[in-house]
């Protein structure tokens, strides 16, 4: 559960920070990396 919270938080920060569809891809990659 903690991982889910961290992941959600990271994703939210990412979206707010980037605010770009192109950056979204990078965001997903980074998030996936952390998840692994």
N, CA, C and O atoms as a DFTB+ gen file, in Angstrom:
144 C
 N C O
     1  1       0.839      -1.204       0.000
     2  2       0.000       0.000       0.000
     3  2       0.875       1.255       0.000
     4  3       0.566       2.228      -0.688
     5  1       1.942       1.234       0.754
     6  2       2.819       2.409       0.821
     7  2       3.350       2.746      -0.567
     8  3       3.438       3.912      -0.949
     9  1       3.699       1.709      -1.306
    10  2       4.225       1.930      -2.654
    11  2       3.190       2.637      -3.506
    12  3       3.515       3.546      -4.271
    13  1       1.937       2.214      -3.370
    14  2       0.865       2.821      -4.158
    15  2       0.762       4.310      -3.860
    16  3       0.615       5.130      -4.766
    17  1       0.841       4.643      -2.582
    18  2       0.753       6.050      -2.180
    19  2       1.919       6.828      -2.767
    20  3       1.742       7.911      -3.324
    21  1       3.109       6.263      -2.637
    22  2       4.302       6.934      -3.166
    23  2       4.171       7.115      -4.671
    24  3       4.456       8.185      -5.209
    25  1       3.740       6.067      -5.333
    26  2       3.592       6.109      -6.786
    27  2       2.596       7.192      -7.182
    28  3       2.854       7.981      -8.090
    29  1       1.463       7.224      -6.499
    30  2       0.433       8.220      -6.791
    31  2       0.961       9.623      -6.581
    32  3       0.707      10.526      -7.378
    33  1       1.694       9.791      -5.507
    34  2       2.237      11.114      -5.189
    35  2       3.239      11.526      -6.270
    36  3       3.212      12.653      -6.764
    37  1       4.111      10.599      -6.622
    38  2       5.126      10.875      -7.637
    39  2       4.452      11.249      -8.956
    40  3       4.853      12.205      -9.621
    41  1       3.437      10.491      -9.318
    42  2       2.733      10.722     -10.578
    43  2       2.087      12.102     -10.588
    44  3       2.162      12.826     -11.580
    45  1       1.448      12.460      -9.465
    46  2       0.789      13.765      -9.369
    47  2       1.817      14.873      -9.509
    48  3       1.631      15.812     -10.283
    49  1       2.891      14.759      -8.762
    50  2       3.949      15.776      -8.826
    51  2       4.458      15.895     -10.253
    52  3       4.672      16.994     -10.763
    53  1       4.643      14.771     -10.872
    54  2       5.157      14.728     -12.236
    55  2       4.246      15.509     -13.171
    56  3       4.696      16.390     -13.903
    57  1       2.965      15.179     -13.137
    58  2       2.010      15.830     -14.032
    59  2       1.979      17.333     -13.798
    60  3       1.981      18.116     -14.748
    61  1       1.952      17.728     -12.542
    62  2       1.901      19.154     -12.214
    63  2       3.181      19.835     -12.676
    64  3       3.160      20.922     -13.253
    65  1       4.290      19.168     -12.407
    66  2       5.594      19.732     -12.740
    67  2       5.748      19.906     -14.247
    68  3       6.108      20.984     -14.720
    69  1       5.477      18.853     -14.991
    70  2       5.685      18.882     -16.434
    71  2       4.563      19.637     -17.128
    72  3       4.808      20.619     -17.830
    73  1       3.334      19.177     -16.931
    74  2       2.203      19.820     -17.584
    75  2       2.315      19.723     -19.094
    76  3       1.823      20.586     -19.821
    77  1       2.967      18.666     -19.557
    78  2       3.117      18.503     -20.998
    79  2       2.935      17.032     -21.365
    80  3       3.414      16.140     -20.664
    81  1       2.245      16.798     -22.458
    82  2       1.996      15.429     -22.885
    83  2       3.304      14.733     -23.232
    84  3       3.482      13.546     -22.958
    85  1       4.214      15.484     -23.837
    86  2       5.498      14.901     -24.223
    87  2       6.265      14.455     -22.985
    88  3       6.867      13.381     -22.968
    89  1       6.238      15.287     -21.957
    90  2       6.956      14.971     -20.732
    91  2       6.280      13.815     -20.010
    92  3       6.909      13.100     -19.230
    93  1       4.986      13.642     -20.280
    94  2       4.244      12.571     -19.628
    95  2       4.917      11.222     -19.872
    96  3       4.957      10.363     -18.991
    97  1       5.441      11.057     -21.077
    98  2       6.097       9.796     -21.421
    99  2       7.309       9.587     -20.525
   100  3       7.506       8.510     -19.961
   101  1       8.120      10.640     -20.404
   102  2       9.300      10.561     -19.548
   103  2       8.875      10.253     -18.125
   104  3       9.512       9.476     -17.414
   105  1       7.778      10.885     -17.731
   106  2       7.258      10.696     -16.382
   107  2       6.936       9.226     -16.149
   108  3       7.319       8.644     -15.134
   109  1       6.231       8.644     -17.097
   110  2       5.823       7.254     -16.965
   111  2       7.052       6.361     -16.853
   112  3       7.083       5.424     -16.055
   113  1       8.053       6.660     -17.654
   114  2       9.270       5.849     -17.621
   115  2       9.929       5.930     -16.250
   116  3      10.304       4.911     -15.671
   117  1      10.066       7.136     -15.743
   118  2      10.697       7.330     -14.438
   119  2       9.895       6.616     -13.363
   120  3      10.460       5.958     -12.490
   121  1       8.587       6.748     -13.431
   122  2       7.715       6.128     -12.441
   123  2       7.857       4.610     -12.519
   124  3       7.930       3.931     -11.495
   125  1       7.897       4.089     -13.738
   126  2       8.029       2.649     -13.911
   127  2       9.348       2.170     -13.324
   128  3       9.414       1.119     -12.686
   129  1      10.382       2.943     -13.546
   130  2      11.700       2.589     -13.036
   131  2      11.661       2.484     -11.521
   132  3      12.165       1.523     -10.940
   133  1      11.059       3.480     -10.890
   134  2      10.974       3.494      -9.429
   135  2      10.145       2.313      -8.953
   136  3      10.446       1.700      -7.929
   137  1       9.101       2.003      -9.703
   138  2       8.209       0.914      -9.314
   139  2       8.976      -0.403      -9.307
   140  3       8.749      -1.262      -8.455
   141  1       9.899      -0.553     -10.280
   142  2      10.676      -1.790     -10.374
   143  2      11.751      -1.745      -9.309
   144  3      12.540      -2.683      -9.188
